[in-house]
């Protein structure tokens, strides 16, 4: 029988995907760059969605590490170290995220760090790499986690 | 009992440590910038040399788009390695009024 903790991991991944999808949807809305209240709400929504998406992704990845009995990274750089860790194949397990998907996760991490510190000094309409990364993560995260699950916890 | 080290003494020591660490950080950032064809722009208390015990390090990353993420990661890591708290942003992401506001105190590292 498969480990029941995959249920929470799948929920966290679904939350990440939903938030990333919504963020991309906001960014592609025709009013995303307008100066009116709709544009402002879309930009705020975009920033919040990407932050929430990355937080859910981290939640899922930490749960995967827990499943494996691996201690999560600690210290000031733990958010960045988590991405580095899951991109690495270690003894007894493959990488959890392939390098290009890990790079996308690192992009949303950097964006979250920025957006969490200050909303007013940057222009979300200029963050094309973040929008592309969120789109990539939304499309590929479920299959990446499914492939890892298949490798580490195959059905009997 | 050993001499008590007051909070204000501890804060002063930490502020000095952070200033010294930023001095070392500059060299690392400059070497990276030269090697990778971009520049880092230091601003805020780290650029002015008046860091407090809890000051972070404000850095604008000004690199070509395809090198931006790696340069950003390098700046973060260089700060963490020196027990400094990075506050990094891509220059290309910034609003014009924000850049105009910080422009007078920017220290270009390249």
Contacts between the chains, C-beta under 8 A, distances in Angstrom:
chain1	res1	chain2	res2	distance
A	75	B	80	7.6
A	76	B	80	5.0
A	76	B	83	7.7
A	76	B	85	6.9
A	77	B	76	7.2
A	77	B	77	6.9
A	77	B	80	4.3
A	80	B	73	6.9
A	80	B	76	6.3
A	80	B	77	7.3
A	103	B	69	7.1
A	106	B	69	6.6
A	106	B	73	7.0
A	107	B	69	6.2
A	110	B	69	7.0
A	110	B	72	5.6
A	110	B	73	7.7
A	110	B	88	7.6
A	113	B	88	7.5
A	114	B	88	7.5
A	114	B	89	5.4
A	114	B	93	7.3
A	117	B	87	5.9
A	120	B	95	7.7
A	120	B	98	7.4
A	121	B	89	7.1
A	121	B	94	6.1
A	121	B	95	6.2
A	121	B	98	3.9
A	122	B	89	5.9
A	122	B	90	7.9
A	122	B	93	4.3
A	122	B	94	5.4
A	122	B	95	6.4
A	122	B	98	7.3
A	123	B	93	6.4
A	123	B	94	7.1
A	123	B	95	5.0
A	126	B	92	6.2
A	126	B	93	5.1
A	127	B	93	5.8
A	129	B	65	7.3
A	129	B	68	7.4
A	129	B	69	7.2
